[in-house]
Amino acid sequence: MQEPNEDRKSSARKRAQNHFTAAEARDTLVRQSIEKQSAATDAKIAKLRALRLAKEAADAEAEAANPTAKPAAKKAGNKAKA
């Protein structure tokens, strides 16, 4: 039969191991979640970049086809009042 001190050590070791196992599982889930969010953001950025490039190419093509048309005037940003 084990001594009471050995039982306490064994019990404490088992609780600690369970705690660390659970913490590792949570860490893994968090990492997976971050990776999914990162992949979704990367896909969104790639889609928006492709759309922007396509629009710029269409605008350049339209400008080449009709060089007399004026490009749209850009709005002035907020000017600081002095």
Residue frames as a rotation matrix with the C-alpha (Angstrom) as fourth column:
MET 1
0.580 0.814 0.000 0.00
0.814 -0.580 0.000 0.00
0.000 0.000 -1.000 0.00
GLN 2
-0.145 -0.634 0.760 1.25
0.572 -0.680 -0.459 3.47
0.807 0.368 0.461 -0.87
GLU 3
-0.571 -0.119 -0.812 1.91
0.777 -0.396 -0.489 6.05
-0.264 -0.911 0.318 1.76
PRO 4
0.488 0.833 -0.259 -0.41
0.716 -0.553 -0.426 9.06
-0.499 0.023 -0.867 2.02
ASN 5
0.100 -0.536 -0.838 2.38
-0.225 -0.833 0.506 11.38
-0.969 0.138 -0.204 0.87
GLU 6
-0.869 -0.415 0.269 2.87
0.110 0.368 0.923 9.31
-0.483 0.832 -0.275 -2.31
ASP 7
-0.145 0.904 0.403 -0.88
0.960 0.228 -0.164 9.40
-0.240 0.363 -0.900 -2.96
ARG 8
0.558 0.319 -0.766 -0.84
0.273 -0.942 -0.194 13.21
-0.783 -0.101 -0.613 -2.72
LYS 9
-0.381 -0.784 -0.490 2.11
-0.337 -0.376 0.863 13.46
-0.861 0.494 -0.121 -5.09
SER 10
-0.811 0.112 0.575 0.48
0.507 0.624 0.594 11.14
-0.292 0.773 -0.563 -7.57
SER 11
0.219 0.976 0.002 -2.80
0.907 -0.203 -0.369 13.02
-0.359 0.083 -0.930 -7.36
ALA 12
0.390 -0.152 -0.908 -1.09
-0.056 -0.988 0.141 16.40
-0.919 -0.004 -0.394 -7.77
ARG 13
-0.709 -0.703 -0.056 0.91
-0.150 0.072 0.986 15.12
-0.689 0.707 -0.157 -10.72
LYS 14
-0.538 0.588 0.604 -2.25
0.820 0.531 0.215 13.78
-0.195 0.611 -0.767 -12.36
ARG 15
0.521 0.742 -0.421 -4.14
0.636 -0.667 -0.388 17.09
-0.569 -0.066 -0.820 -11.84
ALA 16
0.026 -0.605 -0.796 -1.20
-0.299 -0.765 0.571 19.07
-0.954 0.223 -0.201 -13.24
GLN 17
-0.864 -0.356 0.357 -0.97
0.178 0.447 0.877 16.80
-0.471 0.821 -0.323 -16.27
ASN 18
-0.080 0.923 0.377 -4.72
0.971 0.158 -0.181 17.17
-0.227 0.351 -0.908 -16.89
HIS 19
0.528 0.228 -0.818 -4.39
0.236 -0.965 -0.117 20.96
-0.816 -0.131 -0.563 -16.59
PHE 20
-0.356 -0.773 -0.525 -1.53
-0.382 -0.392 0.837 21.13
-0.853 0.498 -0.156 -19.09
THR 21
-0.758 0.158 0.632 -3.26
0.564 0.645 0.515 18.79
-0.327 0.748 -0.578 -21.52
ALA 22
0.332 0.943 0.007 -6.37
0.869 -0.302 -0.392 20.96
-0.368 0.136 -0.920 -21.46
ALA 23
0.367 -0.270 -0.890 -4.28
-0.112 -0.963 0.246 24.12
-0.923 0.009 -0.384 -21.92
GLU 24
-0.737 -0.674 0.046 -2.52
-0.086 0.161 0.983 22.59
-0.670 0.721 -0.176 -24.93
ALA 25
-0.397 0.684 0.613 -5.87
0.892 0.444 0.082 21.66
-0.216 0.579 -0.786 -26.45
ARG 26
0.613 0.614 -0.498 -7.13
0.514 -0.788 -0.339 25.23
-0.600 -0.048 -0.798 -26.01
ASP 27
-0.064 -0.739 -0.671 -3.93
-0.297 -0.628 0.719 26.63
-0.953 0.245 -0.179 -27.52
THR 28
-0.818 -0.216 0.534 -4.32
0.362 0.528 0.768 24.35
-0.448 0.821 -0.354 -30.53
LEU 29
0.106 0.942 0.319 -7.91
0.968 -0.024 -0.249 25.49
-0.227 0.336 -0.914 -31.07
VAL 30
0.577 0.057 -0.814 -6.87
0.113 -0.993 0.011 29.14
-0.809 -0.098 -0.580 -30.82
ARG 31
-0.496 -0.833 -0.244 -4.05
-0.217 -0.153 0.964 28.64
-0.840 0.532 -0.105 -33.33
GLN 32
-0.638 0.329 0.697 -6.42
0.728 0.554 0.405 26.89
-0.253 0.765 -0.592 -35.74
SER 33
0.475 0.860 -0.186 -8.94
0.776 -0.509 -0.372 29.71
-0.415 0.032 -0.909 -35.39
ILE 34
0.264 -0.475 -0.840 -6.27
-0.199 -0.878 0.435 32.33
-0.944 0.053 -0.326 -36.06
GLU 35
-0.776 -0.581 0.247 -5.07
0.070 0.310 0.948 30.40
-0.627 0.753 -0.199 -39.13
LYS 36
-0.201 0.794 0.574 -8.66
0.958 0.280 -0.052 30.20
-0.203 0.540 -0.817 -40.48
GLN 37
0.673 0.450 -0.586 -9.15
0.399 -0.889 -0.225 33.94
-0.623 -0.082 -0.778 -39.99
SER 38
-0.146 -0.831 -0.537 -5.82
-0.289 -0.484 0.826 34.67
-0.946 0.276 -0.170 -41.64
ALA 39
-0.779 -0.105 0.618 -6.68
0.473 0.549 0.690 32.48
-0.411 0.829 -0.378 -44.62
ALA 40
0.241 0.945 0.221 -10.08
0.936 -0.166 -0.310 34.17
-0.256 0.281 -0.925 -44.98
THR 41
0.569 -0.106 -0.816 -8.47
0.013 -0.990 0.138 37.61
-0.822 -0.089 -0.562 -44.85
ASP 42
-0.542 -0.837 -0.074 -5.84
-0.137 0.001 0.991 36.60
-0.830 0.547 -0.115 -47.40
ALA 43
-0.506 0.441 0.741 -8.55
0.829 0.487 0.276 35.29
-0.240 0.754 -0.612 -49.75
LYS 44
0.592 0.763 -0.259 -10.55
0.682 -0.646 -0.344 38.50
-0.430 0.027 -0.903 -49.37
ILE 45
0.214 -0.610 -0.763 -7.48
-0.235 -0.791 0.566 40.64
-0.948 0.059 -0.312 -50.08
ALA 46
-0.763 -0.514 0.392 -6.63
0.198 0.391 0.899 38.57
-0.615 0.764 -0.196 -53.18
LYS 47
-0.074 0.835 0.545 -10.20
0.979 0.164 -0.119 38.91
-0.189 0.525 -0.830 -54.47
LEU 48
0.730 0.363 -0.579 -10.25
0.344 -0.927 -0.147 42.67
-0.590 -0.092 -0.802 -53.92
ARG 49
-0.194 -0.885 -0.422 -6.82
-0.220 -0.380 0.898 43.06
-0.956 0.267 -0.121 -55.53
ALA 50
-0.705 -0.026 0.708 -7.99
0.597 0.516 0.614 41.13
-0.381 0.856 -0.349 -58.60
LEU 51
0.369 0.911 0.181 -11.10
0.906 -0.310 -0.289 43.29
-0.207 0.271 -0.940 -58.86
ARG 52
0.551 -0.230 -0.802 -9.06
0.004 -0.960 0.279 46.48
-0.835 -0.157 -0.528 -58.53
LEU 53
-0.551 -0.835 -0.010 -6.58
-0.066 0.032 0.997 45.36
-0.832 0.550 -0.072 -61.17
ALA 54
-0.417 0.492 0.764 -9.40
0.884 0.416 0.214 44.39
-0.213 0.765 -0.608 -63.54
LYS 55
0.672 0.689 -0.272 -11.04
0.633 -0.725 -0.272 47.80
-0.384 0.010 -0.923 -63.05
GLU 56
0.199 -0.689 -0.697 -7.76
-0.216 -0.725 0.655 49.61
-0.956 0.020 -0.293 -63.65
ALA 57
-0.750 -0.460 0.475 -7.20
0.302 0.400 0.865 47.60
-0.588 0.793 -0.162 -66.83
ALA 58
0.023 0.847 0.531 -10.73
0.993 0.040 -0.108 48.38
-0.113 0.530 -0.840 -68.03
ASP 59
0.713 0.200 -0.672 -10.24
0.269 -0.963 -0.001 52.06
-0.647 -0.180 -0.741 -67.25
ALA 60
-0.272 -0.898 -0.345 -6.92
-0.194 -0.300 0.934 52.11
-0.943 0.321 -0.092 -69.13
GLU 61
-0.662 0.103 0.743 -8.54
0.675 0.513 0.530 50.36
-0.326 0.852 -0.409 -72.08
ALA 62
0.450 0.889 0.085 -11.43
0.868 -0.413 -0.276 52.83
-0.210 0.198 -0.957 -72.09
GLU 63
0.475 -0.373 -0.797 -8.97
-0.053 -0.916 0.398 55.74
-0.878 -0.147 -0.455 -71.91
ALA 64
-0.639 -0.756 0.142 -7.01
0.046 0.147 0.988 54.33
-0.768 0.638 -0.059 -74.84
ALA 65
-0.394 0.582 0.711 -10.20
0.909 0.358 0.211 53.91
-0.132 0.730 -0.670 -76.88
ASN 66
0.583 0.658 0.477 -11.49
0.666 -0.723 0.184 57.41
0.466 0.210 -0.859 -76.11
PRO 67
-0.340 -0.862 -0.377 -8.59
0.931 -0.250 -0.268 59.76
0.137 -0.442 0.887 -75.36
THR 68
-0.530 0.143 0.836 -10.69
0.131 -0.960 0.248 62.95
0.838 0.241 0.490 -75.64
ALA 69
0.589 0.792 -0.163 -12.80
0.257 0.008 0.966 62.19
0.766 -0.611 -0.199 -72.58
LYS 70
-0.104 -0.586 0.804 -11.64
-0.680 -0.548 -0.487 63.93
0.726 -0.597 -0.342 -69.42
PRO 71
-0.504 -0.064 -0.861 -10.90
0.478 0.810 -0.340 61.73
0.719 -0.583 -0.378 -66.42
ALA 72
0.609 0.780 -0.142 -13.11
0.512 -0.250 0.821 62.31
0.605 -0.573 -0.552 -63.42
ALA 73
0.029 -0.575 0.818 -11.84
-0.409 -0.753 -0.515 65.10
0.912 -0.319 -0.257 -61.21
LYS 74
-0.292 -0.195 -0.936 -10.51
0.686 0.640 -0.347 63.94
0.667 -0.743 -0.054 -57.88
LYS 75
0.780 0.600 0.179 -12.05
0.256 -0.567 0.783 65.42
0.571 -0.565 -0.596 -54.79
ALA 76
-0.185 -0.825 0.533 -9.79
-0.351 -0.451 -0.820 67.51
0.918 -0.339 -0.206 -52.62
GLY 77
-0.230 0.014 -0.973 -9.16
0.740 0.652 -0.165 66.12
0.632 -0.758 -0.160 -49.15
ASN 78
0.798 0.478 -0.367 -9.99
0.595 -0.526 0.608 67.94
0.098 -0.703 -0.704 -45.95
LYS 79
-0.061 -0.808 0.586 -7.93
0.395 -0.559 -0.729 71.07
0.917 0.187 0.353 -45.79
ALA 80
-0.098 -0.048 -0.994 -6.87
0.992 -0.086 -0.093 72.34
-0.081 -0.995 0.056 -42.41
LYS 81
0.708 0.379 0.596 -8.08
0.416 -0.906 0.082 75.84
0.571 0.189 -0.799 -41.71
ALA 82
-0.330 -0.907 -0.260 -5.33
0.843 -0.160 -0.513 78.17
0.424 -0.389 0.818 -40.63
